[in-house]
Amino acid sequence: MKKFCQFILFFFLLSIVVINIPTRAEASVSVSARSAVLIEQNSGRILYQKNAFEVSRIASITKIMTAILAIESGKLNEMVTVSNRAVRAEGSSIYLKPGEKIKLEDLVYGLMLRSGNDAAVAIAEHVGGSLEGFVFLMNQKAEEIGMSKTHFANPHGLDDSKSHYSTAYDMAILTKYAMMNSTYQKISGTEIYRSDNPNESWDRVWKNKNRLLTEKYKYCTGGKTGYTKLAKRTLVTTATKGDMNLIAVTLNAGDDWNDHISMYENAFEQYDIAEILSSGTVSAVKNSFYKKNLYLKNSFEYPLTSPEENQIKIQYKMLKPKKEWKNEENIPKVVGHAIIYFDDKKIKQMPIYYRHKQKKDYSTFDYFKSVFTSVAGVKIDG
């Protein structure tokens, strides 16, 4: 009886252990940050979050917005005259002098690599016409790209206004947008930059403050550091391994370097990029009218764990063919949509195109050729 009871107790304890073993998809991350988020760059899927939608001060990661607006202005090759207001900016600096002229591109490098607050003000005044005008552009862009819980009050992130705030998720959305720009990618991922300094016998040499990029994590491709007394440490980084591109954001973190590495490593281990739909001919639609004339212009990929692959469903919604479609010219370009669901939630809708037969161009040469042959009495078949 005693042995039987021991067996029952052992079996009970074993069952508890087995039940509580986390699956690959349930692996968790612990971060020091008050707010954190990890997203896959192309799809925007959140792979990890902790208070990601909580409004907070953001410090110098603000400068991601300043940088992308400067890049998009098309003025990178213009010379900027540094104002007294720019030189008086508090905090981190690239030590600009009043009245000196410096290329806007160099200012953006100084902004991103050394977090120059003087560079931020000089950029704002040149691109926006004034600091206030540039702040208007910052908020306009934030609204445009879906940063719904963000408001900017300055181009650098200093604690000079209570109305300067964002969330970890919004900063990930901003970085996702910025990373679509190849110039931003290059600047953000630069470890050391040399800027000409015609007024001195030496050039400016700036080393990136992002230690995840320069020394700590080989998969890191860029990002921006931040710190103020009120915001504490803030950090945005990007990382790529294989075909997976990730964006990590932490706000108010005591151990941000390791926070980011932990989030990255966990995601790289758990997730793979799965091709849900490929570009080209759509063969899943069986309506005989469409035959092999349907196609997708783009493919769609999504990060999934192995257990999640069975949770993807694709629904095809097609227009019902009309009588007037007997004339192919009346068939619209888009004749339906492929709707992708994950865990019964819609994550993507893609247009399905009809492949029209290409019309043969009737060139001026063909016209004169036909006129010539008709005059000469030559038949079409020679």
C-alpha positions in Angstrom: 0.0 0.0 0.0 2.9 2.3 0.9 4.6 1.7 -2.5 1.3 2.3 -4.3 0.9 5.7 -2.6 4.4 6.6 -3.4 3.8 5.7 -7.0 0.6 7.8 -7.1 2.5 10.7 -5.6 5.4 10.4 -8.1 3.0 10.3 -11.0 1.1 13.3 -9.7 4.3 15.4 -9.3 5.6 14.3 -12.7 2.3 15.3 -14.4 2.6 18.8 -12.8 6.2 19.2 -14.2 5.1 18.0 -17.7 2.1 20.4 -17.7 4.3 23.4 -16.8 7.1 22.8 -19.3 6.8 25.7 -21.7 6.4 25.0 -25.4 8.7 26.6 -27.9 5.9 29.1 -28.7 5.4 30.0 -25.0 9.1 30.8 -24.2 9.2 34.1 -22.3 11.6 36.9 -21.9 12.3 39.0 -18.8 13.5 42.6 -19.3 14.5 45.3 -16.9 12.7 48.0 -18.9 9.4 49.5 -17.7 8.2 49.4 -21.3 9.4 47.2 -24.1 8.4 45.9 -27.5 9.9 43.7 -30.2 8.4 43.6 -33.7 9.3 42.0 -37.0 10.2 44.8 -39.3 8.5 43.8 -42.5 5.1 42.6 -41.2 5.1 44.7 -38.0 4.0 41.7 -35.9 4.6 42.2 -32.2 6.7 39.2 -31.0 7.1 40.5 -27.5 5.7 43.4 -25.5 5.7 44.7 -21.9 3.6 47.9 -21.4 4.3 48.7 -25.0 1.4 51.1 -25.3 2.2 53.0 -22.1 3.0 56.7 -22.6 6.4 57.7 -21.4 9.2 60.2 -21.9 11.6 59.0 -24.7 14.8 61.1 -24.5 17.1 61.1 -27.5 15.4 58.3 -29.5 13.3 61.3 -30.5 16.2 61.9 -33.0 15.0 59.1 -35.2 12.2 61.3 -36.3 14.5 64.3 -36.7 16.8 62.2 -38.8 14.2 60.8 -41.2 12.6 64.2 -41.7 16.0 65.7 -42.6 16.7 62.8 -45.0 13.3 63.1 -46.7 13.7 66.9 -47.1 16.1 66.3 -50.0 18.5 68.8 -48.5 21.3 66.6 -47.3 23.9 68.3 -49.6 22.9 71.8 -48.5 25.1 73.8 -46.1 23.6 74.8 -42.8 24.6 78.0 -40.9 24.7 77.2 -37.2 22.7 79.6 -35.0 23.3 80.7 -31.5 20.2 78.9 -30.4 21.6 75.6 -31.7 25.0 76.1 -30.0 23.2 76.8 -26.7 21.3 73.5 -26.7 22.0 71.6 -23.4 23.3 68.1 -23.0 25.2 66.0 -25.5 26.9 68.0 -28.3 29.0 67.7 -31.4 30.5 71.1 -30.4 29.2 73.3 -33.2 30.2 77.0 -33.3 27.9 79.9 -34.0 28.0 81.0 -37.6 29.9 78.0 -38.9 28.7 76.2 -42.0 28.3 72.5 -42.1 26.6 70.1 -44.5 23.2 68.9 -43.4 24.3 65.3 -44.0 27.1 65.7 -41.5 24.7 67.1 -39.0 22.5 64.0 -39.4 25.5 61.7 -38.7 26.4 63.8 -35.7 22.8 63.6 -34.5 22.5 59.8 -34.8 26.0 58.7 -33.8 26.9 61.2 -31.1 23.3 62.3 -30.2 24.2 66.0 -30.7 21.5 68.2 -29.3 23.1 71.2 -31.1 22.9 69.2 -34.3 19.2 68.6 -33.7 18.4 72.3 -33.3 20.5 73.2 -36.4 18.7 70.5 -38.5 15.3 71.7 -37.2 15.9 75.3 -38.1 17.2 74.5 -41.6 14.6 71.9 -42.6 11.6 73.4 -40.8 12.5 77.1 -41.2 12.4 77.3 -37.4 12.5 75.0 -34.5 8.7 75.4 -34.0 8.1 74.8 -37.7 10.1 71.6 -37.5 8.2 70.4 -34.5 5.0 70.8 -36.5 6.5 68.6 -39.2 7.4 66.0 -36.6 3.8 65.7 -35.3 2.4 65.7 -38.8 4.7 62.8 -39.8 3.8 61.0 -36.5 0.1 61.2 -37.4 0.7 60.2 -40.9 2.5 56.9 -40.0 0.1 55.9 -37.2 2.0 57.0 -34.0 -1.3 57.5 -32.2 0.1 58.0 -28.7 2.9 60.3 -29.5 3.5 64.1 -29.3 6.7 65.9 -30.1 7.7 69.2 -28.5 11.3 69.4 -29.6 13.8 67.7 -32.1 16.1 66.3 -29.4 14.2 64.7 -26.6 15.4 66.9 -23.7 13.1 67.1 -20.7 11.9 70.7 -21.4 8.2 69.9 -22.0 5.6 67.6 -20.5 4.0 67.4 -23.9 6.9 65.4 -25.4 6.1 61.7 -25.1 5.6 58.5 -27.0 5.3 54.7 -26.4 7.6 51.8 -27.0 5.2 50.6 -29.8 5.0 54.0 -31.5 8.8 54.2 -31.5 8.9 50.8 -33.2 6.4 52.0 -35.8 8.6 55.1 -36.4 11.7 52.9 -36.8 9.9 50.5 -39.1 9.1 53.5 -41.3 12.6 54.9 -41.1 14.2 51.6 -42.0 12.4 51.6 -45.4 14.8 54.4 -46.3 18.2 53.2 -47.5 19.9 56.4 -46.4 18.6 56.1 -42.9 19.7 52.5 -42.8 23.2 53.5 -43.8 23.5 56.3 -41.2 21.9 54.4 -38.4 24.2 51.4 -39.0 27.5 53.5 -39.3 30.0 52.7 -36.6 32.5 55.6 -37.2 32.0 58.7 -39.4 34.5 61.4 -40.4 33.2 64.9 -41.0 35.3 67.6 -42.8 36.1 70.5 -40.6 37.5 73.3 -42.8 37.8 75.7 -39.9 40.3 73.5 -38.0 43.4 71.5 -38.7 41.6 68.3 -37.7 38.4 66.6 -38.9 35.6 65.6 -36.7 35.5 61.8 -36.1 32.4 60.4 -34.5 32.0 56.9 -33.0 28.5 55.5 -32.6 27.2 55.4 -29.0 25.2 52.3 -29.8 27.3 49.7 -28.2 25.0 46.9 -29.4 26.1 47.8 -32.9 29.8 48.5 -32.2 30.7 45.7 -29.8 28.0 43.7 -28.1 25.8 42.0 -30.7 26.9 40.9 -34.1 23.4 40.8 -35.6 22.7 44.5 -34.7 22.3 46.7 -37.7 21.6 50.1 -36.2 19.5 52.1 -33.8 19.6 55.1 -31.4 20.4 55.5 -27.7 18.8 58.0 -25.3 19.0 59.2 -21.7 17.7 62.0 -19.6 17.2 62.3 -15.8 13.4 61.9 -16.2 13.2 59.4 -19.0 16.2 57.3 -17.8 17.8 55.0 -20.4 15.9 54.6 -23.7 17.1 52.5 -26.6 16.0 51.6 -30.1 17.9 49.0 -32.1 17.5 46.9 -35.2 18.9 43.4 -35.9 19.0 41.0 -38.8 19.7 37.3 -38.8 19.1 35.3 -42.0 15.8 36.6 -43.6 14.4 38.0 -40.3 14.6 41.7 -39.5 13.7 42.8 -36.0 13.2 46.1 -34.2 13.5 46.4 -30.4 12.6 49.3 -28.2 13.0 49.7 -24.4 12.0 52.7 -22.3 13.3 53.4 -18.7 15.6 50.3 -18.7 18.3 49.5 -16.2 19.9 46.9 -18.4 18.9 47.8 -21.9 21.8 46.2 -23.8 20.9 42.8 -22.3 17.2 43.4 -22.6 17.6 43.8 -26.4 19.9 40.8 -26.8 17.4 38.6 -24.8 14.5 39.7 -26.9 16.4 39.2 -30.1 17.8 35.8 -29.2 14.4 34.5 -28.1 12.7 35.6 -31.3 15.5 34.3 -33.6 15.1 30.9 -31.8 11.3 30.8 -31.8 10.3 32.3 -35.1 10.9 31.6 -38.8 9.7 33.8 -41.8 7.1 31.8 -43.5 5.9 32.6 -47.1 2.2 32.6 -46.8 1.5 33.7 -50.4 3.9 33.9 -53.3 3.8 36.4 -56.1 2.8 35.2 -59.5 -0.1 33.0 -60.7 -3.0 32.3 -58.3 -4.1 28.8 -58.8 -6.3 28.4 -55.7 -9.4 30.1 -57.4 -11.3 27.4 -59.3 -13.8 29.6 -61.2 -13.4 28.5 -64.8 -13.8 32.0 -66.1 -10.6 33.1 -64.5 -8.6 30.0 -65.6 -4.9 30.9 -65.2 -5.3 34.6 -65.6 -5.1 35.6 -61.9 -1.9 36.8 -60.2 -0.5 38.5 -57.2 2.1 41.3 -57.7 3.8 40.7 -54.3 4.4 37.8 -52.0 3.4 37.9 -48.3 5.6 36.6 -45.5 4.9 36.4 -41.8 6.9 35.4 -38.7 5.6 32.2 -37.2 6.5 29.6 -34.7 6.2 25.9 -35.8 2.9 25.4 -33.9 1.4 28.6 -35.3 1.7 27.5 -38.9 -1.6 25.6 -38.7 -3.4 28.8 -37.6 -3.0 30.5 -41.0 -6.1 30.6 -43.2 -6.5 32.2 -46.6 -9.9 33.3 -48.0 -10.3 34.3 -51.7 -13.1 36.8 -52.4 -13.6 37.2 -56.1 -15.9 39.4 -58.2 -18.6 37.5 -60.0 -17.9 37.5 -63.8 -20.3 39.7 -65.8 -21.7 39.4 -69.3 -19.9 42.4 -70.5 -16.6 40.7 -69.5 -16.8 38.7 -72.7 -15.0 41.7 -74.1 -11.7 41.4 -72.2 -11.3 45.2 -72.2 -14.2 45.4 -69.7 -12.5 43.2 -67.1 -11.1 45.3 -64.3 -7.5 45.1 -63.3 -8.4 44.0 -59.7 -10.9 41.2 -59.7 -10.7 40.0 -56.1 -8.7 39.8 -52.9 -6.8 37.2 -50.9 -7.5 37.7 -47.2 -5.1 36.1 -44.7 -6.2 35.2 -41.2 -4.0 34.3 -38.3 -5.6 32.8 -35.2 -9.0 33.8 -36.8 -7.9 37.5 -37.0 -7.4 39.3 -40.3 -3.7 40.3 -40.8 -3.5 41.1 -44.5 -5.6 41.7 -47.6 -3.9 41.5 -51.0 -5.4 42.5 -54.4 -5.8 39.8 -57.0 -5.1 41.0 -60.5 -6.5 39.8 -63.9 -3.8 39.2 -66.5 -5.0 41.0 -69.6 -3.6 40.0 -73.0 -1.1 42.6 -74.1 -2.1 44.7 -77.0 0.3 44.7 -79.9 1.7 48.2 -80.4 1.0 49.6 -83.8 4.0 51.8 -84.4 4.5 54.6 -86.9 6.9 52.3 -88.8 4.1 49.7 -89.1 1.7 52.4 -90.4 4.1 53.6 -93.2 4.9 49.9 -94.0 1.2 49.1 -94.5 0.8 52.2 -96.7 3.8 51.3 -98.7 2.7 47.7 -99.2 -0.8 48.7 -100.2 0.5 51.2 -102.8 3.0 48.7 -104.1 0.3 46.0 -104.3 2.2 43.7 -102.0 0.0 41.3 -100.1 0.3 40.8 -96.3 1.6 37.2 -96.8 4.2 38.4 -99.3 
